[in-house]
Amino acid sequence: MKENKKGTKKAVKILLIGSLLFIALVGDGVYWAFFDMNRLPTGEYLTEETSPDGSYTLKAYLANGGTTTSYSIRGELVFNNRDGKTKNIYWNYREETANIEWKDNDTVVINSHTLNVLQKKLDFRNQ
């Protein structure tokens, strides 16, 4: 009888761990496919501005989603002190121009949206 209970407990643990692993993998796949900012379209180069201390450059690109969608602006932050490493920090829909203004070394305003480049991202899909 004790062996039967141990076997049942072990089976439940394996099933629970397997289910949680499956849910985590599916969740990660959905995030990767639909929300990961590293998978954004490249777009056509528009403009760029460098931070006051020269640590960062924000490059703006116009992305054309095709005939059935509006244009979007993608903002790519370039880390000038880290061999040009980049990350996307701005993705906004229904925009065709990019007005970039640095407020200080870490704060940039893109089309009236203020972002701290080390802490924040703007992605219209999450709003």
Helices and strands as residue ranges (DSSP letters): H 2-34, G 37-39, E 44-50, E 56-64, E 71-79, E 85-93, E 100-102, E 107-110, E 113-116, E 122-123, G 124-126
